[in-house]
Amino acid sequence: MRFMNQRFQLLFLLTLFAVSCSKDKFTSEPKVEVRSIEPATVYNGNIIRVLARYTDEEGDVDSVYIVYKWFNGNNATRVDTLMRFPTNRLGIPAGLRESDIAVEFEYNTYNQTNMLTLPGVTRDTTAAFGLLLVDKTRKRSNYSESNKIRLKRP
């Protein structure tokens, strides 16, 4: 009986140690991960949708910055910050420690009045979009970038 009790105590201590050593997925600095972008090939009037997920210990994410890159082969030929989105414009309720983010652009048309328009390109271009989060105390997240997509000339 004593041997069983010692085994149980040892198993309990090992389990407690393993649980206490696990890394908390929430940190004071926001973390973001772009999960997908669609469509892979974008034509005039298409909606580009970037899906991401973020975590933040305090739940005080304030802004989402969209960075876009145009590529010529593997080299970025143009990098710019497209826009700062307040989180309430993206429909993210305040105080969430983690949430999904969906950012949508209309490509080269103005059919959607409430949507940001991404201007057309003069020739077929490869592009990627990245996200950077800033919280209310000005802590910046990591930068996460989408896969490359193809923008077709209108």
Chimera marker file (.cmm) of the C-alpha trace (Angstrom):
<marker_set name="trace">
<marker id="1" x="0.000" y="0.000" z="0.000" r="1" g="1" b="0" radius="0.5"/>
<marker id="2" x="2.833" y="2.337" z="0.859" r="1" g="1" b="0" radius="0.5"/>
<marker id="3" x="4.434" y="1.667" z="-2.548" r="1" g="1" b="0" radius="0.5"/>
<marker id="4" x="1.171" y="2.630" z="-4.342" r="1" g="1" b="0" radius="0.5"/>
<marker id="5" x="0.935" y="5.815" z="-2.300" r="1" g="1" b="0" radius="0.5"/>
<marker id="6" x="4.492" y="6.808" z="-3.222" r="1" g="1" b="0" radius="0.5"/>
<marker id="7" x="3.836" y="6.092" z="-6.920" r="1" g="1" b="0" radius="0.5"/>
<marker id="8" x="0.697" y="8.208" z="-6.785" r="1" g="1" b="0" radius="0.5"/>
<marker id="9" x="2.565" y="11.078" z="-5.113" r="1" g="1" b="0" radius="0.5"/>
<marker id="10" x="5.367" y="10.867" z="-7.678" r="1" g="1" b="0" radius="0.5"/>
<marker id="11" x="2.877" y="10.834" z="-10.555" r="1" g="1" b="0" radius="0.5"/>
<marker id="12" x="1.050" y="13.803" z="-9.027" r="1" g="1" b="0" radius="0.5"/>
<marker id="13" x="4.292" y="15.784" z="-8.646" r="1" g="1" b="0" radius="0.5"/>
<marker id="14" x="5.375" y="15.028" z="-12.222" r="1" g="1" b="0" radius="0.5"/>
<marker id="15" x="1.982" y="16.122" z="-13.550" r="1" g="1" b="0" radius="0.5"/>
<marker id="16" x="2.071" y="19.283" z="-11.461" r="1" g="1" b="0" radius="0.5"/>
<marker id="17" x="5.582" y="20.064" z="-12.709" r="1" g="1" b="0" radius="0.5"/>
<marker id="18" x="4.595" y="19.517" z="-16.353" r="1" g="1" b="0" radius="0.5"/>
<marker id="19" x="1.535" y="21.756" z="-16.045" r="1" g="1" b="0" radius="0.5"/>
<marker id="20" x="3.422" y="24.513" z="-14.224" r="1" g="1" b="0" radius="0.5"/>
<marker id="21" x="6.162" y="24.535" z="-16.874" r="1" g="1" b="0" radius="0.5"/>
<marker id="22" x="3.792" y="24.907" z="-19.803" r="1" g="1" b="0" radius="0.5"/>
<marker id="23" x="4.154" y="28.228" z="-21.550" r="1" g="1" b="0" radius="0.5"/>
<marker id="24" x="1.216" y="30.618" z="-21.308" r="1" g="1" b="0" radius="0.5"/>
<marker id="25" x="-0.004" y="31.511" z="-24.783" r="1" g="1" b="0" radius="0.5"/>
<marker id="26" x="-0.878" y="35.039" z="-23.680" r="1" g="1" b="0" radius="0.5"/>
<marker id="27" x="1.868" y="37.642" z="-23.351" r="1" g="1" b="0" radius="0.5"/>
<marker id="28" x="1.793" y="41.345" z="-22.597" r="1" g="1" b="0" radius="0.5"/>
<marker id="29" x="2.931" y="42.094" z="-26.155" r="1" g="1" b="0" radius="0.5"/>
<marker id="30" x="0.252" y="41.254" z="-28.707" r="1" g="1" b="0" radius="0.5"/>
<marker id="31" x="0.932" y="38.325" z="-31.027" r="1" g="1" b="0" radius="0.5"/>
<marker id="32" x="-0.629" y="37.948" z="-34.458" r="1" g="1" b="0" radius="0.5"/>
<marker id="33" x="-0.642" y="35.157" z="-37.021" r="1" g="1" b="0" radius="0.5"/>
<marker id="34" x="-1.976" y="35.599" z="-40.555" r="1" g="1" b="0" radius="0.5"/>
<marker id="35" x="-3.737" y="32.343" z="-41.324" r="1" g="1" b="0" radius="0.5"/>
<marker id="36" x="-4.980" y="32.840" z="-44.866" r="1" g="1" b="0" radius="0.5"/>
<marker id="37" x="-5.559" y="35.203" z="-47.759" r="1" g="1" b="0" radius="0.5"/>
<marker id="38" x="-7.980" y="34.702" z="-50.596" r="1" g="1" b="0" radius="0.5"/>
<marker id="39" x="-8.424" y="34.579" z="-53.493" r="1" g="1" b="0" radius="0.5"/>
<marker id="40" x="-5.040" y="33.403" z="-54.779" r="1" g="1" b="0" radius="0.5"/>
<marker id="41" x="-5.589" y="35.288" z="-58.051" r="1" g="1" b="0" radius="0.5"/>
<marker id="42" x="-7.384" y="38.639" z="-57.816" r="1" g="1" b="0" radius="0.5"/>
<marker id="43" x="-9.337" y="40.186" z="-60.685" r="1" g="1" b="0" radius="0.5"/>
<marker id="44" x="-10.987" y="43.601" z="-61.003" r="1" g="1" b="0" radius="0.5"/>
<marker id="45" x="-13.828" y="43.898" z="-58.459" r="1" g="1" b="0" radius="0.5"/>
<marker id="46" x="-12.803" y="40.903" z="-56.323" r="1" g="1" b="0" radius="0.5"/>
<marker id="47" x="-12.814" y="41.117" z="-52.532" r="1" g="1" b="0" radius="0.5"/>
<marker id="48" x="-9.451" y="40.287" z="-50.931" r="1" g="1" b="0" radius="0.5"/>
<marker id="49" x="-9.908" y="38.742" z="-47.482" r="1" g="1" b="0" radius="0.5"/>
<marker id="50" x="-7.043" y="38.395" z="-44.988" r="1" g="1" b="0" radius="0.5"/>
<marker id="51" x="-7.803" y="36.180" z="-41.979" r="1" g="1" b="0" radius="0.5"/>
<marker id="52" x="-5.654" y="36.252" z="-38.842" r="1" g="1" b="0" radius="0.5"/>
<marker id="53" x="-5.743" y="35.455" z="-35.126" r="1" g="1" b="0" radius="0.5"/>
<marker id="54" x="-4.231" y="37.420" z="-32.256" r="1" g="1" b="0" radius="0.5"/>
<marker id="55" x="-3.561" y="37.017" z="-28.541" r="1" g="1" b="0" radius="0.5"/>
<marker id="56" x="-2.857" y="39.684" z="-25.926" r="1" g="1" b="0" radius="0.5"/>
<marker id="57" x="-2.663" y="39.239" z="-22.131" r="1" g="1" b="0" radius="0.5"/>
<marker id="58" x="-4.434" y="42.486" z="-21.256" r="1" g="1" b="0" radius="0.5"/>
<marker id="59" x="-6.897" y="42.421" z="-24.151" r="1" g="1" b="0" radius="0.5"/>
<marker id="60" x="-6.103" y="46.058" z="-24.947" r="1" g="1" b="0" radius="0.5"/>
<marker id="61" x="-5.296" y="45.822" z="-28.670" r="1" g="1" b="0" radius="0.5"/>
<marker id="62" x="-6.005" y="49.258" z="-30.123" r="1" g="1" b="0" radius="0.5"/>
<marker id="63" x="-4.921" y="49.243" z="-33.768" r="1" g="1" b="0" radius="0.5"/>
<marker id="64" x="-4.180" y="46.915" z="-36.652" r="1" g="1" b="0" radius="0.5"/>
<marker id="65" x="-1.690" y="48.136" z="-39.261" r="1" g="1" b="0" radius="0.5"/>
<marker id="66" x="-1.909" y="46.655" z="-42.743" r="1" g="1" b="0" radius="0.5"/>
<marker id="67" x="1.385" y="46.445" z="-44.633" r="1" g="1" b="0" radius="0.5"/>
<marker id="68" x="1.429" y="45.555" z="-48.301" r="1" g="1" b="0" radius="0.5"/>
<marker id="69" x="4.294" y="44.413" z="-50.491" r="1" g="1" b="0" radius="0.5"/>
<marker id="70" x="4.526" y="44.197" z="-54.264" r="1" g="1" b="0" radius="0.5"/>
<marker id="71" x="7.067" y="41.687" z="-55.585" r="1" g="1" b="0" radius="0.5"/>
<marker id="72" x="9.162" y="41.251" z="-58.701" r="1" g="1" b="0" radius="0.5"/>
<marker id="73" x="10.181" y="37.619" z="-58.390" r="1" g="1" b="0" radius="0.5"/>
<marker id="74" x="11.370" y="37.171" z="-54.799" r="1" g="1" b="0" radius="0.5"/>
<marker id="75" x="12.339" y="40.812" z="-54.241" r="1" g="1" b="0" radius="0.5"/>
<marker id="76" x="9.894" y="43.322" z="-52.786" r="1" g="1" b="0" radius="0.5"/>
<marker id="77" x="9.682" y="46.313" z="-55.131" r="1" g="1" b="0" radius="0.5"/>
<marker id="78" x="7.268" y="48.322" z="-53.016" r="1" g="1" b="0" radius="0.5"/>
<marker id="79" x="6.506" y="48.149" z="-49.296" r="1" g="1" b="0" radius="0.5"/>
<marker id="80" x="4.054" y="50.488" z="-47.655" r="1" g="1" b="0" radius="0.5"/>
<marker id="81" x="1.647" y="50.755" z="-44.751" r="1" g="1" b="0" radius="0.5"/>
<marker id="82" x="-1.791" y="50.727" z="-46.253" r="1" g="1" b="0" radius="0.5"/>
<marker id="83" x="-3.858" y="51.854" z="-43.312" r="1" g="1" b="0" radius="0.5"/>
<marker id="84" x="-4.330" y="51.856" z="-39.564" r="1" g="1" b="0" radius="0.5"/>
<marker id="85" x="-7.549" y="50.135" z="-38.569" r="1" g="1" b="0" radius="0.5"/>
<marker id="86" x="-8.969" y="50.826" z="-35.097" r="1" g="1" b="0" radius="0.5"/>
<marker id="87" x="-10.139" y="47.483" z="-33.690" r="1" g="1" b="0" radius="0.5"/>
<marker id="88" x="-13.751" y="48.656" z="-33.433" r="1" g="1" b="0" radius="0.5"/>
<marker id="89" x="-13.792" y="49.147" z="-37.229" r="1" g="1" b="0" radius="0.5"/>
<marker id="90" x="-12.869" y="45.470" z="-37.614" r="1" g="1" b="0" radius="0.5"/>
<marker id="91" x="-15.669" y="44.422" z="-35.271" r="1" g="1" b="0" radius="0.5"/>
<marker id="92" x="-13.351" y="43.238" z="-32.482" r="1" g="1" b="0" radius="0.5"/>
<marker id="93" x="-14.965" y="43.851" z="-29.081" r="1" g="1" b="0" radius="0.5"/>
<marker id="94" x="-12.756" y="45.507" z="-26.464" r="1" g="1" b="0" radius="0.5"/>
<marker id="95" x="-11.160" y="43.418" z="-23.744" r="1" g="1" b="0" radius="0.5"/>
<marker id="96" x="-10.701" y="40.159" z="-25.657" r="1" g="1" b="0" radius="0.5"/>
<marker id="97" x="-7.485" y="38.283" z="-24.944" r="1" g="1" b="0" radius="0.5"/>
<marker id="98" x="-7.723" y="36.466" z="-28.256" r="1" g="1" b="0" radius="0.5"/>
<marker id="99" x="-9.792" y="36.866" z="-31.371" r="1" g="1" b="0" radius="0.5"/>
<marker id="100" x="-9.964" y="36.331" z="-35.095" r="1" g="1" b="0" radius="0.5"/>
<marker id="101" x="-9.376" y="39.281" z="-37.411" r="1" g="1" b="0" radius="0.5"/>
<marker id="102" x="-10.824" y="39.616" z="-40.913" r="1" g="1" b="0" radius="0.5"/>
<marker id="103" x="-9.630" y="42.481" z="-43.112" r="1" g="1" b="0" radius="0.5"/>
<marker id="104" x="-11.272" y="42.955" z="-46.504" r="1" g="1" b="0" radius="0.5"/>
<marker id="105" x="-10.316" y="45.062" z="-49.520" r="1" g="1" b="0" radius="0.5"/>
<marker id="106" x="-12.136" y="45.680" z="-52.749" r="1" g="1" b="0" radius="0.5"/>
<marker id="107" x="-9.786" y="45.441" z="-55.727" r="1" g="1" b="0" radius="0.5"/>
<marker id="108" x="-9.887" y="48.453" z="-58.066" r="1" g="1" b="0" radius="0.5"/>
<marker id="109" x="-13.636" y="49.177" z="-57.839" r="1" g="1" b="0" radius="0.5"/>
<marker id="110" x="-15.789" y="51.280" z="-55.556" r="1" g="1" b="0" radius="0.5"/>
<marker id="111" x="-18.894" y="49.085" z="-55.315" r="1" g="1" b="0" radius="0.5"/>
<marker id="112" x="-18.693" y="48.599" z="-51.531" r="1" g="1" b="0" radius="0.5"/>
<marker id="113" x="-18.986" y="51.971" z="-49.786" r="1" g="1" b="0" radius="0.5"/>
<marker id="114" x="-17.871" y="50.655" z="-46.381" r="1" g="1" b="0" radius="0.5"/>
<marker id="115" x="-14.811" y="48.810" z="-47.693" r="1" g="1" b="0" radius="0.5"/>
<marker id="116" x="-11.276" y="49.986" z="-48.344" r="1" g="1" b="0" radius="0.5"/>
<marker id="117" x="-10.325" y="49.956" z="-52.028" r="1" g="1" b="0" radius="0.5"/>
<marker id="118" x="-6.990" y="48.595" z="-53.147" r="1" g="1" b="0" radius="0.5"/>
<marker id="119" x="-6.010" y="50.366" z="-56.389" r="1" g="1" b="0" radius="0.5"/>
<marker id="120" x="-5.382" y="48.304" z="-59.507" r="1" g="1" b="0" radius="0.5"/>
<marker id="121" x="-1.903" y="47.568" z="-60.815" r="1" g="1" b="0" radius="0.5"/>
<marker id="122" x="-0.484" y="48.561" z="-64.211" r="1" g="1" b="0" radius="0.5"/>
<marker id="123" x="0.735" y="45.007" z="-64.885" r="1" g="1" b="0" radius="0.5"/>
<marker id="124" x="0.134" y="41.619" z="-63.295" r="1" g="1" b="0" radius="0.5"/>
<marker id="125" x="1.824" y="41.740" z="-59.898" r="1" g="1" b="0" radius="0.5"/>
<marker id="126" x="2.560" y="39.385" z="-57.019" r="1" g="1" b="0" radius="0.5"/>
<marker id="127" x="1.614" y="40.809" z="-53.618" r="1" g="1" b="0" radius="0.5"/>
<marker id="128" x="1.501" y="39.919" z="-49.925" r="1" g="1" b="0" radius="0.5"/>
<marker id="129" x="-0.207" y="41.587" z="-46.974" r="1" g="1" b="0" radius="0.5"/>
<marker id="130" x="1.100" y="41.728" z="-43.427" r="1" g="1" b="0" radius="0.5"/>
<marker id="131" x="-0.389" y="42.658" z="-40.065" r="1" g="1" b="0" radius="0.5"/>
<marker id="132" x="1.131" y="44.451" z="-37.101" r="1" g="1" b="0" radius="0.5"/>
<marker id="133" x="-0.855" y="45.135" z="-33.909" r="1" g="1" b="0" radius="0.5"/>
<marker id="134" x="-0.382" y="47.931" z="-31.393" r="1" g="1" b="0" radius="0.5"/>
<marker id="135" x="-2.064" y="47.954" z="-27.980" r="1" g="1" b="0" radius="0.5"/>
<marker id="136" x="-3.167" y="50.902" z="-25.858" r="1" g="1" b="0" radius="0.5"/>
<marker id="137" x="0.180" y="51.040" z="-24.046" r="1" g="1" b="0" radius="0.5"/>
<marker id="138" x="1.969" y="51.219" z="-27.444" r="1" g="1" b="0" radius="0.5"/>
<marker id="139" x="3.369" y="47.681" z="-27.276" r="1" g="1" b="0" radius="0.5"/>
<marker id="140" x="3.857" y="46.306" z="-30.782" r="1" g="1" b="0" radius="0.5"/>
<marker id="141" x="3.207" y="42.769" z="-31.882" r="1" g="1" b="0" radius="0.5"/>
<marker id="142" x="5.277" y="40.582" z="-34.126" r="1" g="1" b="0" radius="0.5"/>
<marker id="143" x="4.829" y="41.099" z="-37.874" r="1" g="1" b="0" radius="0.5"/>
<marker id="144" x="2.966" y="38.337" z="-39.687" r="1" g="1" b="0" radius="0.5"/>
<marker id="145" x="2.659" y="38.162" z="-43.461" r="1" g="1" b="0" radius="0.5"/>
<marker id="146" x="0.265" y="36.342" z="-45.764" r="1" g="1" b="0" radius="0.5"/>
<marker id="147" x="1.159" y="34.027" z="-48.584" r="1" g="1" b="0" radius="0.5"/>
<marker id="148" x="1.685" y="35.731" z="-51.919" r="1" g="1" b="0" radius="0.5"/>
<marker id="149" x="-1.278" y="36.340" z="-54.203" r="1" g="1" b="0" radius="0.5"/>
<marker id="150" x="-1.482" y="37.448" z="-57.823" r="1" g="1" b="0" radius="0.5"/>
<marker id="151" x="-3.073" y="40.824" z="-58.654" r="1" g="1" b="0" radius="0.5"/>
<marker id="152" x="-4.275" y="40.929" z="-62.268" r="1" g="1" b="0" radius="0.5"/>
<marker id="153" x="-4.141" y="44.137" z="-64.273" r="1" g="1" b="0" radius="0.5"/>
<marker id="154" x="-7.688" y="45.516" z="-64.754" r="1" g="1" b="0" radius="0.5"/>
<link id1="1" id2="2" r="1" g="1" b="0" radius="0.2"/>
<link id1="2" id2="3" r="1" g="1" b="0" radius="0.2"/>
<link id1="3" id2="4" r="1" g="1" b="0" radius="0.2"/>
<link id1="4" id2="5" r="1" g="1" b="0" radius="0.2"/>
<link id1="5" id2="6" r="1" g="1" b="0" radius="0.2"/>
<link id1="6" id2="7" r="1" g="1" b="0" radius="0.2"/>
<link id1="7" id2="8" r="1" g="1" b="0" radius="0.2"/>
<link id1="8" id2="9" r="1" g="1" b="0" radius="0.2"/>
<link id1="9" id2="10" r="1" g="1" b="0" radius="0.2"/>
<link id1="10" id2="11" r="1" g="1" b="0" radius="0.2"/>
<link id1="11" id2="12" r="1" g="1" b="0" radius="0.2"/>
<link id1="12" id2="13" r="1" g="1" b="0" radius="0.2"/>
<link id1="13" id2="14" r="1" g="1" b="0" radius="0.2"/>
<link id1="14" id2="15" r="1" g="1" b="0" radius="0.2"/>
<link id1="15" id2="16" r="1" g="1" b="0" radius="0.2"/>
<link id1="16" id2="17" r="1" g="1" b="0" radius="0.2"/>
<link id1="17" id2="18" r="1" g="1" b="0" radius="0.2"/>
<link id1="18" id2="19" r="1" g="1" b="0" radius="0.2"/>
<link id1="19" id2="20" r="1" g="1" b="0" radius="0.2"/>
<link id1="20" id2="21" r="1" g="1" b="0" radius="0.2"/>
<link id1="21" id2="22" r="1" g="1" b="0" radius="0.2"/>
<link id1="22" id2="23" r="1" g="1" b="0" radius="0.2"/>
<link id1="23" id2="24" r="1" g="1" b="0" radius="0.2"/>
<link id1="24" id2="25" r="1" g="1" b="0" radius="0.2"/>
<link id1="25" id2="26" r="1" g="1" b="0" radius="0.2"/>
<link id1="26" id2="27" r="1" g="1" b="0" radius="0.2"/>
<link id1="27" id2="28" r="1" g="1" b="0" radius="0.2"/>
<link id1="28" id2="29" r="1" g="1" b="0" radius="0.2"/>
<link id1="29" id2="30" r="1" g="1" b="0" radius="0.2"/>
<link id1="30" id2="31" r="1" g="1" b="0" radius="0.2"/>
<link id1="31" id2="32" r="1" g="1" b="0" radius="0.2"/>
<link id1="32" id2="33" r="1" g="1" b="0" radius="0.2"/>
<link id1="33" id2="34" r="1" g="1" b="0" radius="0.2"/>
<link id1="34" id2="35" r="1" g="1" b="0" radius="0.2"/>
<link id1="35" id2="36" r="1" g="1" b="0" radius="0.2"/>
<link id1="36" id2="37" r="1" g="1" b="0" radius="0.2"/>
<link id1="37" id2="38" r="1" g="1" b="0" radius="0.2"/>
<link id1="38" id2="39" r="1" g="1" b="0" radius="0.2"/>
<link id1="39" id2="40" r="1" g="1" b="0" radius="0.2"/>
<link id1="40" id2="41" r="1" g="1" b="0" radius="0.2"/>
<link id1="41" id2="42" r="1" g="1" b="0" radius="0.2"/>
<link id1="42" id2="43" r="1" g="1" b="0" radius="0.2"/>
<link id1="43" id2="44" r="1" g="1" b="0" radius="0.2"/>
<link id1="44" id2="45" r="1" g="1" b="0" radius="0.2"/>
<link id1="45" id2="46" r="1" g="1" b="0" radius="0.2"/>
<link id1="46" id2="47" r="1" g="1" b="0" radius="0.2"/>
<link id1="47" id2="48" r="1" g="1" b="0" radius="0.2"/>
<link id1="48" id2="49" r="1" g="1" b="0" radius="0.2"/>
<link id1="49" id2="50" r="1" g="1" b="0" radius="0.2"/>
<link id1="50" id2="51" r="1" g="1" b="0" radius="0.2"/>
<link id1="51" id2="52" r="1" g="1" b="0" radius="0.2"/>
<link id1="52" id2="53" r="1" g="1" b="0" radius="0.2"/>
<link id1="53" id2="54" r="1" g="1" b="0" radius="0.2"/>
<link id1="54" id2="55" r="1" g="1" b="0" radius="0.2"/>
<link id1="55" id2="56" r="1" g="1" b="0" radius="0.2"/>
<link id1="56" id2="57" r="1" g="1" b="0" radius="0.2"/>
<link id1="57" id2="58" r="1" g="1" b="0" radius="0.2"/>
<link id1="58" id2="59" r="1" g="1" b="0" radius="0.2"/>
<link id1="59" id2="60" r="1" g="1" b="0" radius="0.2"/>
<link id1="60" id2="61" r="1" g="1" b="0" radius="0.2"/>
<link id1="61" id2="62" r="1" g="1" b="0" radius="0.2"/>
<link id1="62" id2="63" r="1" g="1" b="0" radius="0.2"/>
<link id1="63" id2="64" r="1" g="1" b="0" radius="0.2"/>
<link id1="64" id2="65" r="1" g="1" b="0" radius="0.2"/>
<link id1="65" id2="66" r="1" g="1" b="0" radius="0.2"/>
<link id1="66" id2="67" r="1" g="1" b="0" radius="0.2"/>
<link id1="67" id2="68" r="1" g="1" b="0" radius="0.2"/>
<link id1="68" id2="69" r="1" g="1" b="0" radius="0.2"/>
<link id1="69" id2="70" r="1" g="1" b="0" radius="0.2"/>
<link id1="70" id2="71" r="1" g="1" b="0" radius="0.2"/>
<link id1="71" id2="72" r="1" g="1" b="0" radius="0.2"/>
<link id1="72" id2="73" r="1" g="1" b="0" radius="0.2"/>
<link id1="73" id2="74" r="1" g="1" b="0" radius="0.2"/>
<link id1="74" id2="75" r="1" g="1" b="0" radius="0.2"/>
<link id1="75" id2="76" r="1" g="1" b="0" radius="0.2"/>
<link id1="76" id2="77" r="1" g="1" b="0" radius="0.2"/>
<link id1="77" id2="78" r="1" g="1" b="0" radius="0.2"/>
<link id1="78" id2="79" r="1" g="1" b="0" radius="0.2"/>
<link id1="79" id2="80" r="1" g="1" b="0" radius="0.2"/>
<link id1="80" id2="81" r="1" g="1" b="0" radius="0.2"/>
<link id1="81" id2="82" r="1" g="1" b="0" radius="0.2"/>
<link id1="82" id2="83" r="1" g="1" b="0" radius="0.2"/>
<link id1="83" id2="84" r="1" g="1" b="0" radius="0.2"/>
<link id1="84" id2="85" r="1" g="1" b="0" radius="0.2"/>
<link id1="85" id2="86" r="1" g="1" b="0" radius="0.2"/>
<link id1="86" id2="87" r="1" g="1" b="0" radius="0.2"/>
<link id1="87" id2="88" r="1" g="1" b="0" radius="0.2"/>
<link id1="88" id2="89" r="1" g="1" b="0" radius="0.2"/>
<link id1="89" id2="90" r="1" g="1" b="0" radius="0.2"/>
<link id1="90" id2="91" r="1" g="1" b="0" radius="0.2"/>
<link id1="91" id2="92" r="1" g="1" b="0" radius="0.2"/>
<link id1="92" id2="93" r="1" g="1" b="0" radius="0.2"/>
<link id1="93" id2="94" r="1" g="1" b="0" radius="0.2"/>
<link id1="94" id2="95" r="1" g="1" b="0" radius="0.2"/>
<link id1="95" id2="96" r="1" g="1" b="0" radius="0.2"/>
<link id1="96" id2="97" r="1" g="1" b="0" radius="0.2"/>
<link id1="97" id2="98" r="1" g="1" b="0" radius="0.2"/>
<link id1="98" id2="99" r="1" g="1" b="0" radius="0.2"/>
<link id1="99" id2="100" r="1" g="1" b="0" radius="0.2"/>
<link id1="100" id2="101" r="1" g="1" b="0" radius="0.2"/>
<link id1="101" id2="102" r="1" g="1" b="0" radius="0.2"/>
<link id1="102" id2="103" r="1" g="1" b="0" radius="0.2"/>
<link id1="103" id2="104" r="1" g="1" b="0" radius="0.2"/>
<link id1="104" id2="105" r="1" g="1" b="0" radius="0.2"/>
<link id1="105" id2="106" r="1" g="1" b="0" radius="0.2"/>
<link id1="106" id2="107" r="1" g="1" b="0" radius="0.2"/>
<link id1="107" id2="108" r="1" g="1" b="0" radius="0.2"/>
<link id1="108" id2="109" r="1" g="1" b="0" radius="0.2"/>
<link id1="109" id2="110" r="1" g="1" b="0" radius="0.2"/>
<link id1="110" id2="111" r="1" g="1" b="0" radius="0.2"/>
<link id1="111" id2="112" r="1" g="1" b="0" radius="0.2"/>
<link id1="112" id2="113" r="1" g="1" b="0" radius="0.2"/>
<link id1="113" id2="114" r="1" g="1" b="0" radius="0.2"/>
<link id1="114" id2="115" r="1" g="1" b="0" radius="0.2"/>
<link id1="115" id2="116" r="1" g="1" b="0" radius="0.2"/>
<link id1="116" id2="117" r="1" g="1" b="0" radius="0.2"/>
<link id1="117" id2="118" r="1" g="1" b="0" radius="0.2"/>
<link id1="118" id2="119" r="1" g="1" b="0" radius="0.2"/>
<link id1="119" id2="120" r="1" g="1" b="0" radius="0.2"/>
<link id1="120" id2="121" r="1" g="1" b="0" radius="0.2"/>
<link id1="121" id2="122" r="1" g="1" b="0" radius="0.2"/>
<link id1="122" id2="123" r="1" g="1" b="0" radius="0.2"/>
<link id1="123" id2="124" r="1" g="1" b="0" radius="0.2"/>
<link id1="124" id2="125" r="1" g="1" b="0" radius="0.2"/>
<link id1="125" id2="126" r="1" g="1" b="0" radius="0.2"/>
<link id1="126" id2="127" r="1" g="1" b="0" radius="0.2"/>
<link id1="127" id2="128" r="1" g="1" b="0" radius="0.2"/>
<link id1="128" id2="129" r="1" g="1" b="0" radius="0.2"/>
<link id1="129" id2="130" r="1" g="1" b="0" radius="0.2"/>
<link id1="130" id2="131" r="1" g="1" b="0" radius="0.2"/>
<link id1="131" id2="132" r="1" g="1" b="0" radius="0.2"/>
<link id1="132" id2="133" r="1" g="1" b="0" radius="0.2"/>
<link id1="133" id2="134" r="1" g="1" b="0" radius="0.2"/>
<link id1="134" id2="135" r="1" g="1" b="0" radius="0.2"/>
<link id1="135" id2="136" r="1" g="1" b="0" radius="0.2"/>
<link id1="136" id2="137" r="1" g="1" b="0" radius="0.2"/>
<link id1="137" id2="138" r="1" g="1" b="0" radius="0.2"/>
<link id1="138" id2="139" r="1" g="1" b="0" radius="0.2"/>
<link id1="139" id2="140" r="1" g="1" b="0" radius="0.2"/>
<link id1="140" id2="141" r="1" g="1" b="0" radius="0.2"/>
<link id1="141" id2="142" r="1" g="1" b="0" radius="0.2"/>
<link id1="142" id2="143" r="1" g="1" b="0" radius="0.2"/>
<link id1="143" id2="144" r="1" g="1" b="0" radius="0.2"/>
<link id1="144" id2="145" r="1" g="1" b="0" radius="0.2"/>
<link id1="145" id2="146" r="1" g="1" b="0" radius="0.2"/>
<link id1="146" id2="147" r="1" g="1" b="0" radius="0.2"/>
<link id1="147" id2="148" r="1" g="1" b="0" radius="0.2"/>
<link id1="148" id2="149" r="1" g="1" b="0" radius="0.2"/>
<link id1="149" id2="150" r="1" g="1" b="0" radius="0.2"/>
<link id1="150" id2="151" r="1" g="1" b="0" radius="0.2"/>
<link id1="151" id2="152" r="1" g="1" b="0" radius="0.2"/>
<link id1="152" id2="153" r="1" g="1" b="0" radius="0.2"/>
<link id1="153" id2="154" r="1" g="1" b="0" radius="0.2"/>
</marker_set>
